[in-house]
Amino acid sequence: MTIGTALAVRAVGVGKVFPTKDGEIVALTAVDLSVDAGEFVALIGPSGCGKSTLLRLIADLDSASSGTLQIFGKPAHQARIDQDYGIAFQQAGLLPWRTVAANIELPLELHGVPRAERSARVAELAALVGLTEFIDRYPDQLSGGMQQRVAIARALAKRPNLLLMDEPFGALDEMTREYLQSELARIAAETGAAVVFVTHSIPEAVFLADRVVVMSPRPGRITEILPMGLGAMTGDELRESSAYFERVTAVREALHGAPMERRNER
Amino acid sequence: MRRGAAVAFGVLGVLTLLIVWELYKFLGPEGGFVVGAIDGETGSGVMILPRTNDRAMPHVWDMVARLFQSTSGGNTPPLIVPVATAAVTTLGIAAVGWLIGVTIGALLGLVMQRWRLAEWGLLPWIVVSQTVPLIAFAPIVASIGTQIDRGGTPWPQWLSVAVIASYLAFFPVAVGVLRGLEAPDRIHLDLMRSYRAGYWATLTRLRLPAAVPFLLPALRLAAANAVVGAVVAEVSIGMRGGIGRMLIQLAGQGSSDPAAPWGPTFGSIALGLVAAGSVALIGFGLRKYRRGEETI
């Protein structure tokens, strides 16, 4: 599914306007963003900054009002039709009447993948997210963190080159959250997929991302894009390094201070 | 343990009812209590408390015993036999009515969910349809049935009864299916969209399974409605052989044989329980779609 060296996501001047009774609401304006293949990009910003809207545009769950948005060189709509991305939300969104295995294989089943191939892939994915023993359980028998891991496995089912995640760990406790962050970093590295990751959490963004995109509300826009450049460090080593704290501070300053410095309004 | 408690409470409820009946019969005034009666004018005044004599309120054990006494003297079988036969007849008709009602209700629900315009256009009529009294509506169905029958297509009387029963049964199903199909969370619909799933795939993989918790109460209501509809329709179009007709017939003889009408009354209660129990079986078959919605 890889299309040469095409960018995973290429947004130029993307805007989104929601019409309401009291006039139009500008959710996003003039967003320029490129995500390389295999790159991990975090979108961070306060509520209403349009980060989830941007993700939904990339996923073609909504369509952009202006600008161009390309996924692997194709329009977002075509990318969705071609199943170029996998997606996970803040809520795991598992179907409660399906077992873990049946939830993971749902996208495969919908696209007519033969049964044998499906179960092989499910076993592989369950191992990847560490849920092999729980494959026959139902979602209500799993903890929130485990449910979220199932959701990630499901998002990866079709080996997408792009993973879209909308605050997937937002509803989890801190311990589970850190654990799943490490797991996601490992999984992203193993699968080589590009990731666009929406989050509220500065440490989470810094820990996971190659670049952190800072957004601001009214109207939703990108204010700054910060490369992390934390190299090959992973896990606790990274979390405890001074470079990590420096980046956290940098992102925090970009979020709270100097709102006049708008990178994409150069 | 909880199941045992449920059974115990059920038994307790029935016992309480019987005790209250017998207690009132024991304590209440024999001739009832009437206010504002004019001397010498029978039936005048307002009865505040019902009579407790054996004609008005037979003992519970007499009602039960009557079931095992001969139906109408001589060599006729015990009352319970014709009651059971009539109940089975009505149950069969109600089942047909239920099936027709569920089919039509489900189709209406599907159409209304698919096209918002259809919901706007149909739902008010569906609600209004339930305000038409069955007594007014039943003879029309019966006479249409007779005309079809005369036209050469066989249309037995019981089919009219089933159609009338279905008229009551379809309503909860139509509303329940509509609500159930609209039950899936936004996130699930987004997911299906992200999988490029079309209407049918979304319907079978998501909407229908998600509708089950709404569908089961609707089916149960439909079953109860079908039974009530069948009993009332039998009476109003004068069909023989069912429990409704039997109820009227024995109630007519109530003054000389007060315990007898309770036979078909118990029969129709049993009928309702069997109908509700059958739906509970369906619910058991679909239990995996009724797991707690506790996924985050």
Interface residues (C-beta under 8 A of the other chain):
Chain A: A59 D60 L61 R80 I81 Q83 Y85 I87 F89 Q91 A92 G93 L94 L95 P96 W97 L106 P107 E109 L110 H111 Y138 P139 D140 G144 Q147 Q148 A171
Chain B: D185 I187 H188 D190 L191 R193 S194 Y195 R196 A197 A201 R205 L206 P209 V212 K288 Y289 R290 R291 G292 E293 E294 T295 I296
